[in-house]
């Protein structure tokens, strides 16, 4: 990528020599999302760091206002006053699935940052899932430009044009207003050669602050890496506002270089591979494993994947050898009827097969489960609960179907989205459309399934203890001890669910 930053005229450069060119930020505040903040496992804004790195490599001075660990958006005020940036770029981390949900707490925080920065005279540029879908709202609040979709190249081109007092009309991928008229430019194609991008600007992040918070979680401190962008599958409830339906991958060489940098500079050896789907490209995982061995890099990591992609044993062998310790799979439901309605493209049998195969390789398996999809009934729900109790995954994450703009599912239910179309935070759990049951039912169902899951775990470890009590770990002993809570609590919840079922 050739820089055009040197073409800026000397007069402008001299005027701004003591100013910051670009203050990067994003709109996700962990502290405004109580459920996520309680976990104490925050990840730095990876997408933001990629954009900051590219602009810095092209001659601009950059800094980061990292909202993740801030109390509220007013914290940006003294930063704006001290650093006097010419541009505020609110560039959301598109690798964080929570940003797709466009939580209203974060939208309001973004609006406040826009207001404060405009008060300071900044040009405001926003790139996010929510602003891509609702650009009019952000322009009304004072944003000057909205970048739609993948934003690094668009941002670089836009700022170069602005610096040279050239028109933005020819720039693909932006929305703005000119003389009160809304301008929506043509979309930009996604970047195919991801290795063109420099490594993220990790030096802008206070890594030690993240590490301190992680210590409260009793988990090994981990950093986030994306090896790919996009997803080629077409689950009809899954939106892809940033990276689209294309699937592009970094080379294994790039990712190993990235890992080596993070291990050498920050002493991190555990990673969250935050791709929508890890290792889809043929032979990628095998080459990745080989390069790790050559560099003598001993790491642990966890991923998201699909059950149908995990059934080739040679791939699982390579994953295990390279340090994979856990995989989150989109199981969603144990009803084939519901999987088919979602256009998921997987089968219940594949969920069973992949789970068993991963466990044989001592890889932890975690299920994403989704309740409330259109047409779901009690039989479908009970099948899913039964699958969880039978397969005993190592963890579960439960949500209700959430309509995201741009999806087939959204189009089916958008007439129901009147007063509320987004959750306030990730623990809101409100049904935004007219499903089989009301919100209270699904809130209680979520807690009931977690209790049934923990109860099943405890009973499993209790049986093991009766056979060989000395082989139980401390965590397994705790699981058995908690049966005194989960057994009666799950029973009471089951009665409450029956009553809610009758009231629908």
Backbone torsions as a table, in degrees:
resi	resn	phi	psi	omega
1	UNK	NA	113.9	-176.7
2	UNK	-84.8	131.7	-178.9
3	UNK	-74.7	140.7	171.8
4	UNK	-113.5	10.2	-175.3
5	UNK	-65.8	-28.1	-177.3
6	UNK	-67.5	-14.1	-179.2
7	UNK	-77.9	-6.5	177.8
8	UNK	-64.3	139.6	-174.5
9	UNK	-72.8	152.7	-173.7
10	UNK	-64.8	-33.1	-179.7
11	UNK	-60.1	-47.4	179.1
12	UNK	-63.1	-42.2	-178.1
13	UNK	-63.6	-42.6	-179.6
14	UNK	-66.6	-39.1	179.5
15	UNK	-61.3	-34.7	-174.1
16	UNK	-102.3	13.3	-171.3
17	UNK	-62.4	-24.4	178.3
18	UNK	-102.7	9.6	179.6
19	UNK	-106.2	155.8	172.6
20	UNK	-83.9	133.6	177.9
21	UNK	-67.2	-57.8	-171.7
22	UNK	-133.3	124.1	168.1
23	UNK	-98.6	115.5	177.1
24	UNK	-88.5	146.1	173.6
25	UNK	-153.0	-173.2	175.9
26	UNK	-154.8	176.7	-169.2
27	UNK	-115.4	18.1	177.7
28	UNK	-102.6	120.7	177.8
29	UNK	-112.7	110.5	179.3
30	UNK	-57.4	-36.3	-176.2
31	UNK	-70.7	-15.6	175.0
32	UNK	-93.6	5.9	177.2
33	UNK	-128.1	82.1	-169.6
34	UNK	-51.8	-38.7	-179.3
35	UNK	-61.9	-45.2	-178.2
36	UNK	-73.1	-37.4	179.5
37	UNK	-65.7	-33.8	178.6
38	UNK	-62.2	-30.9	-179.7
39	UNK	-66.0	-27.7	-179.6
40	UNK	58.6	38.1	176.4
41	UNK	-131.0	58.9	-177.8
42	UNK	-74.7	147.5	175.5
43	UNK	-114.7	140.6	176.2
44	UNK	-60.5	158.7	-176.3
45	UNK	-78.7	85.2	-171.8
46	UNK	-57.8	-46.7	-179.5
47	UNK	-60.0	-39.2	178.2
48	UNK	-63.1	-39.8	-178.2
49	UNK	-68.3	-33.0	175.0
50	UNK	-63.6	-46.6	-179.1
51	UNK	-64.0	-42.8	179.9
52	UNK	-62.7	-39.7	-179.9
53	UNK	-64.4	-43.4	-179.2
54	UNK	-63.5	-44.7	-179.2
55	UNK	-67.2	-36.5	177.3
56	UNK	-65.8	-40.0	178.7
57	UNK	-65.7	-16.7	179.6
58	UNK	-105.3	24.8	168.0
59	UNK	94.7	5.1	-179.2
60	UNK	-99.7	143.1	173.1
61	UNK	-81.1	133.3	-175.0
62	UNK	-133.3	155.3	171.3
63	UNK	-147.4	172.9	-175.0
64	UNK	-129.6	127.8	165.8
65	UNK	-101.4	99.4	-173.7
66	UNK	-86.3	106.7	-175.4
67	UNK	-73.7	-17.9	-172.0
68	UNK	-48.3	-45.1	-171.5
69	UNK	-108.1	11.3	179.6
70	UNK	-87.1	156.7	-178.3
71	UNK	-76.0	-40.4	-175.9
72	UNK	-165.4	168.2	-174.2
73	UNK	-67.1	-19.0	179.5
74	UNK	-63.1	-16.9	179.6
75	UNK	-65.3	-15.0	179.9
76	UNK	-78.1	-18.7	-174.8
77	UNK	-56.1	-54.0	180.0
78	UNK	-64.4	-28.2	177.9
79	UNK	-67.7	-43.3	178.2
80	UNK	-62.7	-41.0	-178.4
81	UNK	-69.2	-35.6	-177.1
82	UNK	-80.2	-45.1	-173.0
83	UNK	-91.1	-15.9	179.7
84	UNK	39.5	59.8	-179.9
85	UNK	-69.1	148.0	174.0
86	UNK	-76.3	-37.3	-179.0
87	UNK	-122.5	136.8	164.7
88	UNK	-107.0	119.5	178.1
89	UNK	-109.9	107.8	176.2
90	UNK	-90.7	98.5	-170.6
91	UNK	-117.3	98.1	-174.9
92	UNK	-68.7	153.1	178.8
93	UNK	-79.2	98.1	-177.6
94	UNK	-67.7	-9.2	177.2
95	UNK	-85.5	-11.4	179.4
96	UNK	-89.6	113.4	-174.5
97	UNK	-61.6	-23.1	-179.4
98	UNK	-65.6	-27.1	180.0
99	UNK	-70.6	-24.4	177.0
100	UNK	-65.5	-28.1	-174.5
101	UNK	-76.8	-12.9	175.7
102	UNK	52.7	54.1	-179.0
103	UNK	-61.5	135.4	-172.8
104	UNK	-67.0	-28.5	174.5
105	UNK	-57.3	-41.4	-176.9
106	UNK	-76.4	-34.8	177.0
107	UNK	-62.2	-45.4	179.6
108	UNK	-65.3	-36.7	177.0
109	UNK	-63.5	-40.3	178.4
110	UNK	-64.2	-43.0	178.4
111	UNK	-59.0	-39.6	-179.9
112	UNK	-67.5	-39.1	177.0
113	UNK	-63.9	-38.4	176.6
114	UNK	-61.0	-46.5	-178.4
115	UNK	-60.1	-46.6	-177.6
116	UNK	-66.3	-38.7	-177.9
117	UNK	-73.6	-34.8	176.1
118	UNK	-66.7	-33.9	176.5
119	UNK	-61.8	-30.2	179.0
120	UNK	-88.1	-1.7	177.3
121	UNK	87.9	16.7	-180.0
122	UNK	-77.6	150.2	163.4
123	UNK	-83.7	126.0	-173.5
124	UNK	-108.0	126.5	178.1
125	UNK	-121.8	131.2	-177.7
126	UNK	-122.5	133.7	174.9
127	UNK	-133.1	110.8	-178.3
128	UNK	-162.3	166.7	175.8
129	UNK	-62.2	-45.5	-176.0
130	UNK	-67.3	-42.0	179.8
131	UNK	-71.6	-27.3	173.9
132	UNK	-64.0	-42.0	-178.5
133	UNK	-81.1	-29.8	-173.6
134	UNK	-131.9	54.3	-175.8
135	UNK	-60.1	-31.7	-178.6
136	UNK	-61.9	-38.3	179.7
137	UNK	-63.2	-39.9	-176.8
138	UNK	-74.9	-36.8	176.5
139	UNK	-66.7	-37.7	177.5
140	UNK	-62.1	-32.2	-179.1
141	UNK	-83.2	-2.1	174.0
142	UNK	116.5	-4.7	177.3
143	UNK	-62.0	141.9	-178.9
144	UNK	-87.1	-37.6	-179.0
145	UNK	-141.6	141.0	172.3
146	UNK	-112.3	126.9	174.1
147	UNK	-95.9	124.7	-178.8
148	UNK	-98.9	131.7	178.1
149	UNK	78.3	-157.8	-179.5
150	UNK	-59.1	129.7	-163.4
151	UNK	-114.2	-10.4	-171.1
152	UNK	-59.8	-51.7	-176.3
153	UNK	-68.9	-37.1	177.5
154	UNK	-63.0	-43.8	-180.0
155	UNK	-62.3	-44.9	179.7
156	UNK	-61.0	-46.0	179.8
157	UNK	-64.5	-42.0	-178.4
158	UNK	-62.5	-48.2	-177.4
159	UNK	-68.3	-36.8	175.1
160	UNK	-61.0	-41.6	178.3
161	UNK	-63.9	-45.2	-179.8
162	UNK	-63.2	-39.6	179.9
163	UNK	-64.9	-29.4	-178.9
164	UNK	-101.2	13.5	177.9
165	UNK	54.9	39.6	179.1
166	UNK	-105.4	158.9	-176.2
167	UNK	-69.2	143.6	176.8
168	UNK	-89.7	-0.2	-173.5
169	UNK	-63.0	-25.3	-175.9
170	UNK	-91.4	-0.5	-174.1
171	UNK	-86.9	121.7	177.1
172	UNK	-74.4	142.3	171.2
173	UNK	93.8	14.8	-180.0
174	UNK	-125.5	156.9	173.1
175	UNK	-128.4	137.1	-179.2
176	UNK	-160.4	177.0	177.1
177	UNK	-116.6	138.5	176.9
178	UNK	-130.7	116.3	-178.3
179	UNK	53.5	40.7	176.6
180	UNK	80.6	1.1	-179.1
181	UNK	-105.3	130.6	179.2
182	UNK	-71.4	129.2	178.7
183	UNK	-116.7	119.8	178.0
184	UNK	-115.7	103.8	-177.5
185	UNK	-77.9	165.6	179.8
186	UNK	-62.1	153.8	-179.0
187	UNK	-74.2	152.2	178.4
188	UNK	-98.0	140.5	174.9
189	UNK	-67.8	147.3	179.8
190	UNK	-71.5	153.8	178.5
191	UNK	-68.7	128.4	-178.5
192	UNK	-95.2	-38.6	177.8
193	UNK	-93.6	87.2	-175.5
194	UNK	-64.6	-23.2	-179.7
195	UNK	-67.7	-10.5	174.8
196	UNK	-66.0	-24.6	-177.2
197	UNK	-76.3	138.8	173.4
198	UNK	-68.6	162.1	175.4
199	UNK	-58.8	148.7	-179.9
200	UNK	-56.3	155.4	-177.7
201	UNK	-82.9	68.5	-176.7
202	UNK	-62.5	-25.5	-178.8
203	UNK	-65.3	-17.2	178.6
204	UNK	-79.1	-10.3	-175.3
205	UNK	-99.4	140.3	173.3
206	UNK	-82.7	84.5	-175.2
207	UNK	-61.2	-37.3	-177.4
208	UNK	-65.2	-32.0	176.7
209	UNK	-65.7	-40.4	175.3
210	UNK	-64.0	-43.8	-177.8
211	UNK	-61.4	-39.6	179.6
212	UNK	-61.7	-41.8	179.7
213	UNK	-67.9	-40.8	179.4
214	UNK	-60.5	-30.0	180.0
215	UNK	-60.2	-27.1	178.8
216	UNK	-75.2	-14.4	-178.0
217	UNK	-88.7	-11.4	-175.3
218	UNK	62.1	23.5	173.9
219	UNK	-114.0	158.6	177.3
220	UNK	-69.0	130.7	-179.3
221	UNK	-57.1	133.0	-176.2
222	UNK	-133.9	150.7	172.7
223	UNK	-117.2	160.8	-174.1
224	UNK	-101.9	137.2	178.3
225	UNK	-133.3	140.7	174.0
226	UNK	-113.7	121.8	179.0
227	UNK	-93.9	-15.1	-177.1
228	UNK	-142.2	171.1	171.8
229	UNK	-136.4	136.6	176.7
230	UNK	89.4	175.5	-179.1
231	UNK	-153.0	128.8	-177.0
232	UNK	-84.1	-6.5	-176.6
233	UNK	-85.8	164.1	-169.1
234	UNK	-127.0	44.4	171.9
235	UNK	-55.5	125.9	-165.4
236	UNK	-78.5	2.7	175.2
237	UNK	-108.7	-2.5	-172.9
238	UNK	-99.7	119.0	179.0
239	UNK	-89.5	150.9	179.0
240	UNK	-134.9	61.0	-172.3
241	UNK	-70.7	-21.5	-176.2
242	UNK	-98.7	-58.0	-172.2
243	UNK	-102.7	-5.6	170.4
244	UNK	75.6	-168.4	-176.5
245	UNK	-91.1	-0.4	174.8
246	UNK	-80.3	158.1	179.0
247	UNK	-127.6	112.5	178.8
248	UNK	-124.6	144.1	-172.6
249	UNK	-126.4	143.0	165.3
250	UNK	-68.1	155.4	174.2
251	UNK	-72.1	153.3	174.5
252	UNK	-56.4	-33.0	-179.9
253	UNK	-63.0	-43.4	179.3
254	UNK	-61.7	-45.5	-176.9
255	UNK	-67.6	-39.8	177.7
256	UNK	-65.4	-38.3	174.9
257	UNK	-61.3	-42.2	178.8
258	UNK	-62.5	-46.7	179.5
259	UNK	-62.4	-42.9	-179.7
260	UNK	-61.3	-40.7	178.3
261	UNK	-60.3	-46.1	-176.8
262	UNK	-69.7	-34.6	178.0
263	UNK	-70.6	-39.7	-177.6
264	UNK	-74.9	-35.7	-175.9
265	UNK	-89.7	-29.9	-174.5
266	UNK	-125.9	-0.4	178.4
267	UNK	65.8	27.5	-177.9
268	UNK	-94.6	131.4	179.9
269	UNK	-126.9	7.8	178.1
270	UNK	-127.4	136.6	-171.3
271	UNK	-138.0	146.4	169.8
272	UNK	-100.5	110.3	176.3
273	UNK	-82.0	100.2	-165.3
274	UNK	-89.4	21.7	174.1
275	UNK	-61.7	151.6	169.8
276	UNK	-59.0	-42.5	177.1
277	UNK	-139.9	122.4	-177.8
278	UNK	-92.2	135.1	169.7
279	UNK	73.9	30.8	-179.3
280	UNK	-73.8	-35.8	-176.3
281	UNK	-64.8	130.4	-177.1
282	UNK	-54.3	132.3	176.1
283	UNK	68.5	4.2	-179.5
284	UNK	-64.1	-47.4	-177.1
285	UNK	-62.8	-40.1	-179.4
286	UNK	-64.0	-42.0	178.9
287	UNK	-69.0	-38.5	177.0
288	UNK	-59.0	-46.9	179.4
289	UNK	-61.1	-43.2	-179.2
290	UNK	-62.2	-42.3	-178.9
291	UNK	-68.9	-36.8	175.9
292	UNK	-60.8	-42.3	179.6
293	UNK	-65.0	-41.4	-179.9
294	UNK	-63.0	-36.2	179.8
295	UNK	-87.1	-0.6	-179.0
296	UNK	55.4	41.2	178.6
297	UNK	-95.6	114.8	179.2
298	UNK	-100.8	105.4	-176.8
299	UNK	-126.7	165.2	168.9
300	UNK	-125.4	146.5	179.7
301	UNK	-155.3	163.6	175.1
302	UNK	-135.0	156.0	-166.1
303	UNK	-140.7	172.5	165.4
304	UNK	-112.4	143.3	177.8
305	UNK	-155.9	-177.0	177.2
306	UNK	-112.4	145.9	-176.6
307	UNK	-63.5	-33.7	-177.7
308	UNK	-70.7	-21.2	179.4
309	UNK	-86.6	-9.5	-174.7
310	UNK	-101.1	8.8	-173.8
311	UNK	-91.2	-4.6	174.4
312	UNK	-88.0	114.8	-171.3
313	UNK	-64.0	-30.5	-179.8
314	UNK	-66.5	-32.8	176.7
315	UNK	-67.7	-44.4	179.3
316	UNK	-65.1	-36.5	175.1
317	UNK	-58.5	-46.0	-179.4
318	UNK	-67.2	-39.3	176.9
319	UNK	-61.0	-46.6	-179.2
320	UNK	-63.6	-42.8	-178.7
321	UNK	-66.0	-29.3	-177.3
322	UNK	-85.2	-6.5	174.7
323	UNK	116.3	8.5	179.3
324	UNK	-64.1	128.6	178.4
325	UNK	-114.8	-20.2	-179.2
326	UNK	-154.8	142.3	175.6
327	UNK	-129.1	129.2	173.8
328	UNK	-94.6	122.2	-179.6
329	UNK	-112.9	145.3	177.4
330	UNK	-81.0	74.7	178.6
331	UNK	-66.4	-46.2	177.1
332	UNK	69.1	-58.0	-174.1
333	UNK	-156.0	154.7	173.1
334	UNK	-100.0	12.0	175.5
335	UNK	-101.8	118.2	178.6
336	UNK	-63.8	-30.3	177.1
337	UNK	-59.5	-43.9	-178.7
338	UNK	-72.0	-42.3	177.6
339	UNK	-58.3	-41.1	179.2
340	UNK	-68.5	-39.2	178.9
341	UNK	-63.8	-31.4	178.3
342	UNK	-78.4	-8.2	-171.1
343	UNK	58.2	38.8	-175.6
344	UNK	-69.7	-35.1	178.8
345	UNK	78.6	14.5	176.9
346	UNK	-126.1	169.0	179.5
347	UNK	-121.8	159.0	176.5
348	UNK	-61.7	-38.0	179.4
349	UNK	-62.1	-37.3	177.8
350	UNK	-65.4	-34.0	175.8
351	UNK	-61.3	-45.4	179.5
352	UNK	-63.5	-47.0	-176.7
353	UNK	-63.8	-46.7	-177.8
354	UNK	-64.7	-40.1	179.8
355	UNK	-61.6	-46.3	-179.4
356	UNK	-64.8	-40.9	-178.1
357	UNK	-66.6	-41.5	179.2
358	UNK	-65.7	-39.1	179.9
359	UNK	-65.9	-35.4	176.1
360	UNK	-59.6	-34.4	-179.7
361	UNK	-88.3	9.7	179.8
362	UNK	59.4	34.0	174.2
363	UNK	-102.4	126.7	179.4
364	UNK	-64.8	143.1	-179.0
365	UNK	-121.0	130.5	178.0
366	UNK	-126.9	143.2	-177.1
367	UNK	-108.1	130.6	159.9
368	UNK	-84.8	126.2	179.1
369	UNK	-120.2	144.4	-177.3
370	UNK	-133.0	122.0	176.6
371	UNK	-109.5	159.8	172.5
372	UNK	93.5	3.8	-179.7
373	UNK	-64.4	154.5	-177.5
374	UNK	-53.2	129.7	177.0
375	UNK	89.0	-4.1	-179.7
376	UNK	-68.0	138.4	177.8
377	UNK	-128.9	-175.8	-177.1
378	UNK	-60.3	-36.9	180.0
379	UNK	-62.7	-42.2	178.9
380	UNK	-64.0	-42.6	-180.0
381	UNK	-63.0	-45.3	-178.3
382	UNK	-67.1	-33.4	175.7
383	UNK	-62.2	-41.1	-179.0
384	UNK	-67.2	-44.0	177.5
385	UNK	-61.4	-41.6	179.1
386	UNK	-62.4	-39.4	179.2
387	UNK	-64.1	-41.8	179.3
388	UNK	-61.2	-43.8	-178.1
389	UNK	-70.3	-31.1	-179.7
390	UNK	-78.3	-46.1	-174.8
391	UNK	-84.0	-20.0	176.7
392	UNK	49.9	62.2	175.2
393	UNK	-61.9	164.1	-178.5
394	UNK	-79.4	-17.2	177.0
395	UNK	-161.9	161.0	175.0
396	UNK	-139.6	148.8	172.6
397	UNK	-129.0	127.4	-172.1
398	UNK	-117.6	137.1	173.0
399	UNK	-140.5	172.2	168.3
400	UNK	-106.8	156.9	-178.4
401	UNK	-56.5	132.0	-171.3
402	UNK	-126.0	114.8	-175.6
403	UNK	-75.7	117.5	180.0
404	UNK	-108.4	134.1	-179.8
405	UNK	-54.0	143.5	178.2
406	UNK	90.6	1.0	-179.3
407	UNK	-107.5	157.5	175.3
408	UNK	-60.0	-41.9	-180.0
409	UNK	-60.3	-43.3	178.8
410	UNK	-58.4	-43.7	-179.2
411	UNK	-63.4	-31.6	-179.6
412	UNK	-70.7	-29.8	-172.2
413	UNK	-117.6	3.0	-171.8
414	UNK	-62.2	-24.5	178.3
415	UNK	-66.6	-19.8	177.9
416	UNK	-83.8	-16.1	-173.1
417	UNK	-86.9	90.2	-176.3
418	UNK	-107.2	-86.8	-176.5
419	UNK	-71.3	-30.2	-175.5
420	UNK	-134.1	121.5	179.8
421	UNK	-121.7	-2.4	179.5
422	UNK	-142.7	151.9	173.5
423	UNK	-75.4	153.4	174.9
424	UNK	-71.6	-46.1	176.1
425	UNK	-145.4	178.2	-170.8
426	UNK	-75.1	-6.2	176.9
427	UNK	-104.6	12.7	-179.3
428	UNK	-61.6	-51.8	172.9
429	UNK	60.7	25.9	178.2
430	UNK	-86.6	138.9	172.1
431	UNK	-72.3	121.3	-176.1
432	UNK	-91.6	-3.6	179.4
433	UNK	-137.2	173.2	-178.2
434	UNK	-83.6	93.7	178.8
435	UNK	-93.3	-167.7	-180.0
436	UNK	-64.3	-38.8	-178.8
437	UNK	-124.5	170.0	179.8
438	UNK	-87.0	172.8	-175.4
439	UNK	-58.7	-41.8	-177.8
440	UNK	-59.9	-35.9	178.6
441	UNK	-62.9	-47.4	-176.6
442	UNK	-71.3	-31.3	174.9
443	UNK	-63.1	-44.5	179.0
444	UNK	-70.2	-37.4	178.1
445	UNK	-60.3	-42.3	-180.0
446	UNK	-58.7	-44.5	-179.2
447	UNK	-70.8	-35.9	178.8
448	UNK	-64.4	-44.8	-178.9
449	UNK	-63.5	-40.3	176.4
450	UNK	-60.8	-40.0	-179.9
451	UNK	-69.7	-40.9	176.6
452	UNK	-62.1	-39.1	178.3
453	UNK	-63.2	-49.3	180.0
454	UNK	-66.0	-35.7	177.0
455	UNK	-63.1	-44.6	179.5
456	UNK	-63.3	-40.6	176.4
457	UNK	-59.2	-49.0	-178.1
458	UNK	-60.7	-43.0	178.8
459	UNK	-64.7	-37.3	177.7
460	UNK	-62.2	-45.5	-179.7
461	UNK	-70.3	-30.4	176.7
462	UNK	-64.2	-43.3	177.0
463	UNK	-62.0	-40.1	178.4
464	UNK	-64.2	-38.5	-178.6
465	UNK	-66.0	-35.5	179.3
466	UNK	-65.9	-29.7	179.1
467	UNK	-83.5	-43.5	-177.6
468	UNK	-151.5	83.5	-174.2
469	UNK	-62.9	-23.2	-175.8
470	UNK	-78.0	-10.1	-177.4
471	UNK	-94.1	-3.0	179.7
472	UNK	-76.9	137.4	174.3
473	UNK	-79.7	170.3	179.1
474	UNK	-61.7	-40.7	179.5
475	UNK	-64.1	-36.8	179.3
476	UNK	-69.7	-36.6	175.7
477	UNK	-63.0	-42.0	177.5
478	UNK	-62.3	-38.4	179.7
479	UNK	-62.2	-41.7	177.9
480	UNK	-64.9	-42.6	-178.0
481	UNK	-62.3	-30.2	-176.9
482	UNK	-79.4	-3.5	177.7
483	UNK	-59.8	-31.0	179.4
484	UNK	-61.8	-22.5	175.7
485	UNK	-95.0	-46.9	-170.8
486	UNK	-70.4	-34.3	-177.8
487	UNK	-64.3	-54.6	179.2
488	UNK	-70.0	-34.0	-178.1
489	UNK	-66.8	-41.8	178.2
490	UNK	-65.3	-36.4	178.8
491	UNK	-64.5	-44.3	179.4
492	UNK	-63.3	-41.9	178.1
493	UNK	-62.0	-37.1	-179.4
494	UNK	-63.9	-37.5	177.6
495	UNK	-66.8	-40.7	-179.7
496	UNK	-65.4	-39.6	178.6
497	UNK	-63.6	-39.0	178.2
498	UNK	-61.9	-39.5	179.5
499	UNK	-66.8	-42.6	178.2
500	UNK	-64.5	-34.4	178.5
501	UNK	-63.6	-40.3	-179.6
502	UNK	-72.8	-22.0	-176.6
503	UNK	-88.8	-6.7	-174.2
504	UNK	-66.7	NA	NA
